[in-house]
Amino acid sequence: MIRVPSQLLEKPYNQRSIRLNECTVVESCTHEVASEGSMFLAEHMFIFVLEGRFILQASNQQILIDRNEGAIIKKMHVVEYQKIGYLREKPYESIMFFLQDNYLKDFIRISGIKQKQKIEHEVAIKISVDDKLLGFIESIKPYFNESSFDQPGLLKLKIMELLYNLSVSNTALFPHLLELSTPVEQNIVEIMENNFKSPLKLEDFAYLSGRSLSSFKRDFLKIYGIPPARWIAKKKLDYARNLLRSTDMAVGGVCNEAGFMSLAHFSRLFKQHFGISPSQAKVDLHSQQI
């Protein structure tokens, strides 16, 4: 699982990007027929598919985004995805816009948009793409070819153009945007059980639960009786042990599946907790209880 947008700009992904303090625009293109994975959205994401199909799964929601279609996906969610290209001559291609809260708030304030009705708390909402929006996408593509983009004022104007185009063709979108920065208090147990494998900081878990960090820690302690960092580590280790016992996964695969970023770190924690290394646990799973 990757944390986006930051990890998209690092190895092994190295996606071409244009950056502004409040916004990152990433061009994602793969030459494979299909690829899949999962990502944790640290910022709100607009995605436009130029070729192929993007299949998104988040919570109980699935969205299919075909060529010349788009969607907005809320930040602080883990999503599973598939990128499908239909022809090797025309591989999957998309452009992703990552927007911070402050930028959206500034646009909503400047545009004078008012919330008229509440909508469902969806993770993602599909976007209608008209000729103006397609024209905007084509107009921004050449900037990815510049070796260094140092015109933040121009990028800010282009993103403002994007948001205005969206406001014209997607009238239901902006009540959704107005809710993006207003977390609703959620069940901590559900949040933790669904996301303990994700590369989240405690501040992220607090946000997902709709609480301040101090309130999250306090409520967590009432429920579980131990601090959240200790619970997460134990939960991941127990999950890894169960995978070693019940599957044919290699130790490296178990490490990744359980949400550990480093095999060495995983092995060290596993041995400290269970008194046996993951490799030994794999070999001895039929004869030794750990």
Backbone bond lengths (Angstrom), bond angles and torsions (degrees), N, CA, C in turn:
res aa  C-N    CA-C-N  psi(-1)  N-CA   C-N-CA  omega(-1)  CA-C   N-CA-C  phi
1 M - - - 1.458 - - 1.526 109.61 -
2 I 1.321 116.56 138.51 1.459 120.59 179.24 1.525 109.96 -114.07
3 R 1.323 114.82 152.60 1.464 122.14 176.43 1.518 107.03 -99.23
4 V 1.326 116.82 122.13 1.458 119.56 -175.45 1.538 110.16 -116.96
5 P 1.372 114.79 149.20 1.470 127.29 10.59 1.525 115.64 -88.52
6 S 1.328 119.50 -10.63 1.470 120.50 -168.50 1.524 113.00 -56.02
7 Q 1.350 118.24 -46.83 1.457 119.53 -175.12 1.524 113.52 -74.41
8 L 1.333 117.85 -17.31 1.459 119.93 175.69 1.528 111.57 -66.40
9 L 1.324 115.77 -22.55 1.459 120.24 -176.18 1.523 112.05 -93.99
10 E 1.342 116.68 1.78 1.455 121.74 -178.93 1.525 109.84 -111.84
11 K 1.339 115.82 172.16 1.462 120.38 174.55 1.520 109.16 -66.29
12 P 1.331 119.68 144.75 1.472 127.64 4.83 1.522 113.07 -91.76
13 Y 1.351 117.99 6.68 1.469 120.42 -172.77 1.525 111.88 -81.77
14 N 1.343 116.65 -55.07 1.467 121.46 175.08 1.529 112.62 51.26
15 Q 1.327 117.41 43.66 1.463 119.83 179.67 1.527 110.39 -68.74
16 R 1.325 115.00 145.60 1.464 119.23 176.10 1.521 109.06 -67.62
17 S 1.339 116.40 140.29 1.465 118.54 -173.85 1.518 111.27 -147.85
18 I 1.324 114.35 159.72 1.464 123.77 169.94 1.521 105.07 -125.73
19 R 1.346 117.81 132.88 1.453 119.27 -171.89 1.526 111.75 -126.04
20 L 1.342 113.75 144.52 1.456 124.43 173.36 1.518 104.24 -138.54
21 N 1.327 118.03 157.95 1.466 119.36 -177.16 1.526 112.64 -51.95
22 E 1.333 117.08 -44.33 1.459 120.80 -175.33 1.521 113.03 -94.42
23 C 1.319 118.33 0.37 1.459 119.42 -170.78 1.520 110.77 -155.48
24 T 1.323 115.18 141.22 1.457 121.78 171.99 1.522 107.59 -126.79
25 V 1.320 117.58 129.62 1.453 122.33 176.57 1.521 107.26 -110.26
26 V 1.323 117.07 122.61 1.459 122.08 -175.16 1.519 109.50 -120.86
27 E 1.311 116.50 129.68 1.451 121.39 172.50 1.526 108.02 -93.02
28 S 1.315 116.83 121.92 1.463 121.45 -178.78 1.519 108.84 -113.40
29 C 1.303 116.37 120.38 1.462 119.67 -179.44 1.519 109.16 -142.03
30 T 1.302 116.54 130.04 1.458 120.27 176.99 1.519 109.32 -122.79
31 H 1.321 116.74 141.99 1.460 121.18 179.97 1.521 112.28 -92.75
32 E 1.340 116.32 4.45 1.453 120.08 177.10 1.528 109.62 -85.85
33 V 1.326 115.82 158.88 1.463 119.91 177.39 1.523 110.27 -66.44
34 A 1.345 117.22 -37.96 1.459 120.44 179.53 1.514 110.00 -152.89
35 S 1.337 116.57 149.63 1.458 122.10 172.67 1.516 107.50 -148.56
36 E 1.332 116.81 159.08 1.452 120.47 -179.13 1.514 109.22 -148.27
37 G 1.337 115.47 165.21 1.455 120.08 -179.97 1.513 110.25 173.88
38 S 1.319 115.61 -165.69 1.460 121.65 177.58 1.514 108.42 -138.29
39 M 1.322 116.30 153.80 1.456 120.51 -179.95 1.518 110.09 -148.49
40 F 1.326 114.42 150.68 1.453 121.53 174.74 1.514 107.76 -105.03
41 L 1.335 116.51 122.16 1.460 121.07 -176.68 1.523 110.02 -86.86
42 A 1.329 116.58 111.10 1.453 121.41 176.50 1.534 111.20 -83.50
43 E 1.338 116.91 -16.04 1.463 122.17 178.32 1.528 108.51 -137.70
44 H 1.327 116.27 161.18 1.462 120.48 176.43 1.523 109.42 -64.19
45 M 1.323 116.20 140.03 1.463 119.74 -175.91 1.526 111.41 -123.18
46 F 1.333 115.74 127.95 1.453 122.64 165.14 1.521 106.48 -99.18
47 I 1.326 117.97 131.57 1.460 120.45 176.56 1.520 109.78 -126.59
48 F 1.337 116.14 134.76 1.464 123.43 175.39 1.524 108.38 -122.54
49 V 1.308 116.38 124.62 1.460 121.29 -179.37 1.525 108.81 -93.61
50 L 1.327 116.11 122.09 1.461 122.02 -178.94 1.520 111.81 -95.40
51 E 1.330 116.70 -32.68 1.464 121.82 175.93 1.529 108.57 -144.34
52 G 1.319 117.18 142.71 1.456 121.45 176.67 1.514 112.86 85.65
53 R 1.329 115.66 -151.08 1.467 122.00 -176.34 1.528 109.65 -143.94
54 F 1.339 115.56 140.03 1.455 123.18 176.17 1.519 107.66 -115.80
55 I 1.348 117.43 122.12 1.460 122.17 179.31 1.519 107.91 -109.90
56 L 1.320 116.11 121.65 1.454 122.86 -175.78 1.520 110.58 -112.64
57 Q 1.329 116.76 133.50 1.462 122.04 175.09 1.526 107.43 -126.71
58 A 1.325 116.70 120.08 1.463 121.59 178.60 1.517 108.10 -141.90
59 S 1.341 116.42 124.67 1.463 121.50 -174.81 1.524 108.08 54.84
60 N 1.343 117.43 -123.55 1.463 120.40 179.97 1.524 112.10 -101.61
61 Q 1.320 116.12 16.40 1.456 121.09 -173.60 1.520 110.92 -110.61
62 Q 1.323 116.81 134.64 1.458 121.73 173.53 1.522 109.10 -125.39
63 I 1.327 116.16 134.49 1.461 121.65 179.09 1.524 108.96 -129.13
64 L 1.318 116.28 133.40 1.460 122.46 174.06 1.517 108.11 -103.73
65 I 1.326 117.06 123.86 1.463 122.00 -179.96 1.513 107.63 -116.78
66 D 1.307 116.35 110.57 1.454 121.97 -178.65 1.526 111.02 -92.33
67 R 1.313 115.07 -179.68 1.466 122.09 179.60 1.536 109.91 -53.97
68 N 1.347 114.99 134.33 1.457 123.21 -179.68 1.529 112.86 62.83
69 E 1.336 116.25 32.21 1.461 122.01 172.52 1.531 108.36 -126.24
70 G 1.339 115.34 166.29 1.463 118.62 -178.18 1.514 112.22 -148.63
71 A 1.334 115.25 174.51 1.463 121.45 178.46 1.521 108.51 -158.27
72 I 1.338 115.58 157.77 1.456 121.47 170.26 1.526 107.28 -115.21
73 I 1.324 116.51 136.07 1.458 122.05 -177.65 1.519 108.20 -124.39
74 K 1.322 116.23 131.49 1.458 121.06 -177.65 1.516 111.81 -66.37
75 K 1.333 114.31 147.89 1.451 119.34 174.97 1.527 110.96 -71.46
76 M 1.345 114.39 169.34 1.459 123.14 177.18 1.517 112.20 64.30
77 H 1.343 116.12 34.94 1.456 121.17 174.26 1.525 109.75 -130.90
78 V 1.312 114.88 149.50 1.454 121.55 172.83 1.522 107.88 -95.48
79 V 1.326 117.39 127.52 1.458 120.98 -178.90 1.527 110.06 -126.32
80 E 1.313 115.33 142.29 1.459 122.44 171.51 1.532 107.49 -96.04
81 Y 1.324 117.14 144.19 1.460 118.62 -177.01 1.519 111.82 -144.18
82 Q 1.323 114.44 156.87 1.459 123.29 169.37 1.512 108.19 -130.04
83 K 1.324 116.38 135.30 1.458 122.19 173.42 1.522 106.84 -111.78
84 I 1.311 116.46 123.52 1.463 120.66 -174.86 1.522 109.42 -123.34
85 G 1.324 116.33 122.50 1.451 121.81 172.88 1.522 109.37 -106.31
86 Y 1.316 117.39 137.48 1.456 120.59 -174.12 1.522 113.45 -91.18
87 L 1.323 116.94 -25.61 1.464 120.69 -179.22 1.521 108.70 -134.48
88 R 1.336 117.12 138.63 1.460 119.36 178.44 1.536 110.90 -66.03
89 E 1.326 116.54 -27.55 1.462 119.60 177.32 1.526 111.12 -72.97
90 K 1.344 117.13 -23.12 1.458 122.86 178.04 1.531 108.52 -130.68
91 P 1.337 117.64 78.97 1.460 120.32 -176.68 1.520 111.50 -70.17
92 Y 1.321 114.43 170.28 1.462 119.48 175.80 1.525 109.82 -55.24
93 E 1.326 115.69 137.40 1.464 120.70 178.02 1.517 109.39 -147.36
94 S 1.321 116.35 136.03 1.463 120.57 177.47 1.523 109.46 -148.50
95 I 1.328 115.27 164.80 1.461 121.63 171.15 1.526 107.27 -124.98
96 M 1.339 115.40 132.04 1.459 121.19 -179.44 1.521 109.63 -115.79
97 F 1.337 116.00 135.67 1.456 122.79 176.20 1.528 107.59 -114.12
98 F 1.334 116.86 124.69 1.460 121.46 178.24 1.527 108.46 -110.00
99 L 1.332 116.48 120.92 1.455 121.82 -173.45 1.517 111.01 -120.26
100 Q 1.329 116.72 131.98 1.451 121.95 176.31 1.523 110.14 -81.45
101 D 1.336 115.64 161.07 1.464 121.77 -178.28 1.524 112.34 -54.16
102 N 1.333 116.22 -45.75 1.463 119.84 -174.09 1.515 112.08 -59.69
103 Y 1.327 116.24 -36.94 1.457 119.43 -179.15 1.524 110.33 -66.86
104 L 1.315 116.68 -44.62 1.462 120.60 179.47 1.527 110.95 -64.16
105 K 1.332 116.52 -41.54 1.460 119.98 178.97 1.522 111.06 -62.04
106 D 1.349 116.97 -42.02 1.464 120.83 178.83 1.520 110.70 -62.18
107 F 1.331 116.77 -43.59 1.462 119.31 -179.88 1.525 111.11 -64.28
108 I 1.315 116.94 -45.12 1.469 120.56 -179.31 1.531 110.37 -62.32
109 R 1.345 116.68 -38.79 1.465 120.20 178.55 1.521 111.04 -66.78
110 I 1.339 117.28 -45.82 1.463 121.26 -177.97 1.522 111.12 -66.65
111 S 1.334 116.63 -39.21 1.462 119.87 -176.45 1.523 112.34 -77.41
112 G 1.333 117.31 -16.99 1.462 119.92 179.72 1.514 113.78 74.41
113 I 1.322 118.43 19.30 1.457 121.40 -179.30 1.523 109.82 -69.79
114 K 1.322 116.30 133.53 1.454 122.58 178.76 1.521 109.85 -113.83
115 Q 1.327 114.71 145.32 1.460 119.54 177.64 1.520 109.11 -81.38
116 K 1.346 116.78 120.35 1.458 121.56 -178.06 1.518 112.48 -100.47
117 Q 1.309 116.65 -27.08 1.456 119.15 -179.05 1.517 109.96 -153.06
118 K 1.332 115.64 151.77 1.450 119.96 176.57 1.517 109.33 -83.60
119 I 1.318 115.87 149.76 1.457 120.02 176.39 1.521 108.44 -124.27
120 E 1.308 116.32 171.80 1.455 120.49 -179.02 1.529 110.10 -64.37
121 H 1.315 116.33 150.93 1.460 121.47 -179.53 1.526 110.02 -82.17
122 E 1.308 116.27 68.30 1.450 122.00 -179.30 1.518 110.04 -78.14
123 V 1.319 116.21 149.17 1.458 120.62 173.46 1.522 110.08 -73.09
124 A 1.328 116.85 -38.50 1.469 121.34 -176.74 1.517 109.79 -136.78
125 I 1.312 115.38 151.25 1.460 121.09 176.32 1.527 107.97 -136.92
126 K 1.322 116.29 131.95 1.463 121.00 -178.61 1.521 110.07 -74.95
127 I 1.325 115.77 146.71 1.460 122.33 -175.21 1.513 110.17 -114.28
128 S 1.329 115.80 133.72 1.464 120.23 172.81 1.526 109.37 -74.49
129 V 1.314 116.81 131.91 1.462 121.96 -178.04 1.519 108.90 -113.73
130 D 1.333 116.45 113.62 1.463 120.75 179.40 1.532 109.61 -102.94
131 D 1.335 116.39 -175.61 1.469 120.68 -176.68 1.525 112.11 -62.90
132 K 1.345 117.12 -35.15 1.467 119.62 179.52 1.525 110.99 -65.06
133 L 1.321 115.80 -42.02 1.459 119.94 -179.22 1.535 110.81 -68.69
134 L 1.328 116.18 -39.63 1.462 119.54 175.27 1.530 110.92 -62.22
135 G 1.332 115.78 -39.73 1.462 120.18 177.65 1.519 111.64 -63.12
136 F 1.340 116.21 -38.49 1.466 120.04 177.73 1.525 110.90 -62.88
137 I 1.338 117.02 -45.03 1.453 121.00 -179.65 1.525 110.74 -59.56
138 E 1.332 116.19 -44.05 1.467 120.01 178.78 1.532 110.80 -63.58
139 S 1.333 116.77 -34.34 1.469 120.06 -176.89 1.524 112.54 -71.30
140 I 1.334 117.68 -24.71 1.469 119.35 -177.19 1.531 112.10 -92.19
141 K 1.334 117.55 -19.47 1.466 120.48 -176.76 1.534 113.79 -58.13
142 P 1.351 120.14 -39.98 1.467 118.83 -178.34 1.524 114.22 -60.20
143 Y 1.353 118.41 -25.57 1.454 120.13 -177.76 1.531 112.51 -67.41
144 F 1.336 117.49 -20.57 1.458 119.70 177.20 1.521 111.49 -70.70
145 N 1.330 117.10 -18.52 1.465 120.67 -178.48 1.518 112.78 -83.22
146 E 1.348 117.09 -9.87 1.461 119.76 179.05 1.524 109.32 -78.31
147 S 1.325 116.29 137.23 1.469 120.58 -177.17 1.520 111.69 -62.42
148 S 1.322 117.50 -34.89 1.467 120.92 175.62 1.515 107.96 -146.74
149 F 1.325 115.63 125.44 1.464 120.26 -179.13 1.522 107.72 -98.78
150 D 1.331 116.81 113.32 1.466 120.57 -176.12 1.529 111.20 -125.14
151 Q 1.337 115.82 40.15 1.465 120.56 179.03 1.529 109.39 -123.09
152 P 1.347 117.63 70.51 1.470 120.45 -177.01 1.522 113.06 -59.99
153 G 1.343 117.12 -32.55 1.465 119.47 179.01 1.515 111.33 -63.80
154 L 1.335 116.57 -41.08 1.462 120.88 179.51 1.523 110.32 -66.38
155 L 1.334 116.84 -42.96 1.460 118.99 179.54 1.522 110.97 -62.30
156 K 1.318 117.02 -39.75 1.468 119.96 179.88 1.526 110.25 -62.68
157 L 1.324 116.92 -40.51 1.463 120.70 176.80 1.526 111.24 -64.12
158 K 1.322 116.76 -39.95 1.465 120.25 -179.64 1.533 111.25 -65.91
159 I 1.324 116.69 -40.80 1.460 119.26 178.86 1.519 110.46 -68.42
160 M 1.342 116.81 -36.09 1.460 119.57 175.56 1.525 110.09 -62.80
161 E 1.335 116.15 -38.55 1.466 120.71 176.19 1.524 110.78 -61.81
162 L 1.329 116.13 -42.37 1.460 120.48 177.16 1.525 110.96 -57.81
163 L 1.327 117.38 -49.33 1.463 120.95 -176.76 1.526 111.71 -65.25
164 Y 1.330 117.08 -37.29 1.467 119.10 177.14 1.525 111.10 -66.95
165 N 1.327 117.32 -40.85 1.464 119.69 176.42 1.516 111.17 -60.56
166 L 1.318 116.09 -40.62 1.462 119.99 178.53 1.525 111.40 -65.33
167 S 1.319 116.49 -37.90 1.466 119.55 -178.01 1.525 112.08 -66.96
168 V 1.333 116.17 -28.56 1.465 119.94 -179.98 1.523 110.86 -76.61
169 S 1.329 117.21 -44.06 1.463 120.30 -172.32 1.521 113.56 -95.67
170 N 1.336 117.80 -7.73 1.471 121.10 -177.17 1.518 109.55 -136.27
171 T 1.322 116.14 76.45 1.464 120.37 -174.10 1.523 112.91 -66.66
172 A 1.335 118.03 -23.62 1.467 120.45 179.75 1.523 112.19 -83.03
173 L 1.338 117.46 -6.87 1.451 120.46 -173.81 1.518 112.80 -73.85
174 F 1.315 117.76 -38.00 1.456 119.19 -169.82 1.523 115.29 -76.06
175 P 1.339 119.77 -30.85 1.472 116.00 166.54 1.520 111.41 -57.05
176 H 1.328 116.67 -34.72 1.465 122.38 176.51 1.535 109.59 -65.30
177 L 1.325 117.55 -45.30 1.456 121.19 179.61 1.513 111.77 -62.32
178 L 1.317 116.47 -38.43 1.455 120.13 -179.22 1.522 111.83 -64.51
179 E 1.315 117.18 -23.19 1.461 120.77 179.21 1.522 112.60 -89.69
180 L 1.326 117.69 -9.62 1.459 119.94 -174.01 1.526 112.45 -63.21
181 S 1.324 117.45 -30.78 1.454 120.55 -176.27 1.522 112.27 -99.16
182 T 1.313 117.20 14.14 1.454 121.02 -176.89 1.516 109.92 -122.28
183 P 1.329 117.64 79.08 1.457 119.33 -178.99 1.522 111.53 -61.05
184 V 1.318 116.98 138.77 1.453 122.86 177.09 1.525 107.78 -100.56
185 E 1.336 117.04 136.86 1.459 120.10 -177.18 1.518 110.48 -59.45
186 Q 1.336 115.36 126.90 1.451 121.64 -175.46 1.527 110.54 -118.27
187 N 1.329 115.71 165.87 1.451 122.50 178.84 1.531 110.44 -69.50
188 I 1.317 116.91 120.79 1.460 121.29 -176.14 1.523 111.62 -64.54
189 V 1.327 117.64 -41.37 1.463 120.42 -179.05 1.523 110.58 -60.13
190 E 1.317 116.78 -45.09 1.465 120.65 179.34 1.522 110.87 -63.42
191 I 1.342 117.40 -43.01 1.461 121.59 179.31 1.525 110.67 -60.25
192 M 1.321 117.00 -45.80 1.458 120.53 -176.22 1.529 111.69 -70.24
193 E 1.312 117.75 -43.22 1.466 120.37 -178.73 1.526 111.67 -64.87
194 N 1.322 116.73 -33.66 1.464 120.67 -177.92 1.526 113.65 -82.46
195 N 1.340 117.23 -19.22 1.458 119.30 -169.40 1.523 115.23 -130.49
196 F 1.330 119.01 8.94 1.466 119.17 -174.31 1.530 112.44 -63.51
197 K 1.340 118.71 -24.84 1.464 121.17 179.47 1.529 112.55 -83.41
198 S 1.310 117.62 -9.01 1.463 121.50 -174.30 1.528 111.10 -78.31
199 P 1.340 117.51 153.80 1.468 121.02 -178.29 1.533 111.60 -80.64
200 L 1.326 116.12 62.15 1.454 121.40 -174.45 1.523 111.58 -104.15
201 K 1.315 115.59 146.69 1.454 121.99 170.68 1.533 108.15 -87.37
202 L 1.336 116.51 165.43 1.466 119.54 178.77 1.528 110.86 -59.70
203 E 1.351 115.82 -34.35 1.466 119.06 177.77 1.529 111.23 -62.63
204 D 1.332 116.15 -34.34 1.460 120.78 178.42 1.526 111.12 -68.05
205 F 1.334 116.43 -44.61 1.464 119.83 177.02 1.528 110.59 -61.17
206 A 1.328 116.43 -39.86 1.468 120.11 178.45 1.528 110.22 -61.62
207 Y 1.334 116.25 -43.78 1.466 120.03 178.62 1.522 111.24 -61.74
208 L 1.341 116.40 -46.09 1.457 120.23 179.66 1.520 111.64 -58.94
209 S 1.329 116.64 -33.06 1.464 120.57 -178.69 1.524 112.33 -83.86
210 G 1.341 117.32 -5.67 1.458 120.83 179.88 1.507 113.29 76.13
211 R 1.337 117.40 27.86 1.454 122.11 -176.51 1.523 111.05 -128.26
212 S 1.329 115.70 161.02 1.454 119.94 167.82 1.522 107.91 -70.38
213 L 1.324 116.97 164.08 1.462 120.37 -178.71 1.525 111.02 -61.39
214 S 1.327 116.91 -42.82 1.468 119.68 -178.91 1.524 111.19 -66.06
215 S 1.340 117.41 -40.52 1.466 120.62 178.77 1.520 110.64 -67.13
216 F 1.330 116.63 -38.39 1.459 120.67 178.33 1.525 110.85 -61.80
217 K 1.337 116.54 -47.68 1.464 120.20 -179.96 1.522 111.25 -61.60
218 R 1.315 116.42 -41.56 1.460 120.65 -179.39 1.520 111.34 -64.72
219 D 1.342 116.73 -47.27 1.469 120.45 -178.92 1.520 110.87 -68.53
220 F 1.334 116.55 -35.99 1.463 120.38 178.76 1.524 110.53 -61.87
221 L 1.322 116.21 -44.58 1.461 121.09 -178.32 1.525 111.14 -62.99
222 K 1.322 117.19 -36.11 1.467 120.92 177.66 1.526 110.88 -64.14
223 I 1.329 116.72 -36.16 1.466 121.06 -176.18 1.524 111.66 -79.99
224 Y 1.343 116.89 -48.67 1.463 121.24 -169.90 1.529 114.33 -102.47
225 G 1.319 116.96 -20.74 1.457 120.06 178.81 1.513 115.03 79.96
226 I 1.328 118.39 -0.07 1.463 123.25 175.60 1.523 108.82 -136.69
227 P 1.333 118.39 158.88 1.474 120.87 178.93 1.527 111.06 -63.00
228 P 1.340 118.14 151.65 1.472 121.12 -176.59 1.516 114.31 -60.67
229 A 1.335 118.82 -39.10 1.473 120.00 -178.46 1.533 110.82 -62.24
230 R 1.332 117.01 -40.25 1.463 120.48 179.54 1.530 110.56 -68.42
231 W 1.340 116.33 -39.86 1.470 120.29 179.15 1.527 111.00 -63.23
232 I 1.325 116.85 -43.70 1.464 121.25 -178.78 1.524 110.42 -61.84
233 A 1.345 116.80 -46.09 1.460 120.33 -179.66 1.531 110.75 -60.48
234 K 1.339 116.99 -45.46 1.465 120.83 -179.96 1.524 111.38 -65.29
235 K 1.321 116.35 -41.57 1.463 120.89 -179.58 1.530 110.60 -61.83
236 K 1.315 117.03 -43.73 1.468 120.67 -179.80 1.522 111.49 -67.09
237 L 1.326 116.48 -38.45 1.461 119.89 179.13 1.532 111.00 -68.15
238 D 1.324 117.87 -41.91 1.465 120.76 177.00 1.522 110.82 -62.82
239 Y 1.333 116.00 -39.73 1.458 120.59 178.50 1.529 110.27 -63.84
240 A 1.334 116.43 -43.24 1.462 120.96 178.83 1.528 110.60 -63.17
241 R 1.326 117.29 -42.85 1.463 120.32 179.00 1.526 110.90 -60.16
242 N 1.327 117.01 -42.70 1.464 120.57 179.22 1.527 111.45 -63.41
243 L 1.340 117.00 -37.58 1.463 120.27 176.97 1.525 111.04 -64.70
244 L 1.317 116.50 -41.88 1.462 120.18 178.62 1.527 111.35 -62.58
245 R 1.322 116.24 -36.34 1.460 121.35 -178.90 1.526 112.92 -75.57
246 S 1.316 116.71 -36.01 1.469 119.84 -166.28 1.517 115.21 -110.38
247 T 1.339 118.44 -4.11 1.465 120.29 -178.88 1.524 110.31 -131.53
248 D 1.322 115.02 171.91 1.468 121.52 176.19 1.527 111.72 -96.56
249 M 1.324 117.25 13.57 1.455 121.51 -179.41 1.519 111.37 -59.70
250 A 1.337 116.02 140.37 1.456 120.73 171.99 1.524 109.14 -70.17
251 V 1.327 116.81 162.25 1.461 121.18 -177.82 1.527 110.98 -59.31
252 G 1.328 117.18 -40.46 1.464 120.04 178.93 1.519 112.32 -61.99
253 G 1.336 116.34 -40.45 1.459 120.20 177.82 1.509 111.92 -65.86
254 V 1.335 116.71 -38.99 1.468 121.06 177.18 1.530 110.36 -63.50
255 C 1.316 115.73 -42.20 1.470 121.04 177.95 1.524 111.09 -55.99
256 N 1.329 116.35 -48.53 1.473 120.50 -179.66 1.518 111.62 -67.40
257 E 1.333 117.33 -43.72 1.455 121.50 -176.90 1.519 111.20 -64.13
258 A 1.328 117.61 -34.17 1.457 121.50 -179.03 1.523 112.97 -82.39
259 G 1.331 117.14 -3.40 1.453 120.35 173.80 1.514 115.47 91.45
260 F 1.335 117.50 16.83 1.466 120.24 176.33 1.525 108.94 -88.53
261 M 1.325 116.08 138.06 1.456 120.92 -175.04 1.526 112.62 -85.73
262 S 1.344 117.39 -20.26 1.459 121.41 -176.16 1.521 109.64 -134.90
263 L 1.331 116.62 132.39 1.460 121.01 178.76 1.523 110.94 -65.04
264 A 1.340 116.85 -40.06 1.467 120.09 179.38 1.525 110.93 -63.39
265 H 1.323 116.25 -43.19 1.468 121.11 178.93 1.525 110.38 -63.86
266 F 1.324 116.56 -43.89 1.467 121.62 178.38 1.528 110.79 -60.17
267 S 1.323 117.16 -47.72 1.468 121.50 -178.07 1.522 111.02 -62.04
268 R 1.329 116.33 -41.29 1.463 120.21 -179.59 1.529 111.37 -64.96
269 L 1.334 117.10 -46.41 1.464 120.81 179.70 1.526 111.44 -65.26
270 F 1.325 116.12 -40.16 1.462 120.88 -178.83 1.531 110.10 -61.39
271 K 1.327 116.83 -45.48 1.466 120.07 -178.47 1.521 110.78 -68.02
272 Q 1.339 117.57 -38.71 1.457 120.72 177.42 1.528 111.31 -61.47
273 H 1.330 115.89 -38.60 1.465 120.20 -174.67 1.519 112.60 -81.38
274 F 1.348 117.41 -41.94 1.464 121.02 -173.69 1.531 113.99 -107.32
275 G 1.347 118.30 -9.56 1.447 120.91 179.42 1.511 114.22 77.91
276 I 1.317 117.44 13.78 1.462 122.99 -178.48 1.522 107.17 -152.52
277 S 1.337 117.40 146.63 1.460 120.29 -178.81 1.527 110.35 -76.74
278 P 1.325 118.22 159.61 1.468 120.18 176.39 1.525 112.65 -58.39
279 S 1.332 117.33 -37.75 1.468 120.16 179.20 1.518 111.24 -65.09
280 Q 1.327 116.11 -41.09 1.462 119.66 177.45 1.529 110.81 -66.13
281 A 1.335 115.26 -38.80 1.468 119.70 178.51 1.519 110.32 -61.90
282 K 1.321 116.70 -38.15 1.464 120.96 179.91 1.528 110.78 -66.49
283 V 1.340 116.79 -42.46 1.454 121.04 -178.84 1.523 111.47 -70.41
284 D 1.355 115.99 -39.44 1.458 120.79 -172.13 1.523 114.09 -98.23
285 L 1.330 117.75 13.37 1.458 119.04 -171.12 1.519 113.03 -61.68
286 H 1.321 118.45 -24.50 1.464 119.98 -179.70 1.529 112.46 -87.51
287 S 1.348 116.23 -16.67 1.456 117.52 -173.91 1.523 114.79 -118.89
288 Q 1.350 116.78 -10.71 1.455 119.01 -174.89 1.517 110.66 -131.97
289 Q 1.291 116.71 131.77 1.459 121.72 175.11 1.513 107.63 -92.60
290 I 1.327 116.58 132.08 1.471 119.09 -179.87 1.505 109.70 -119.80
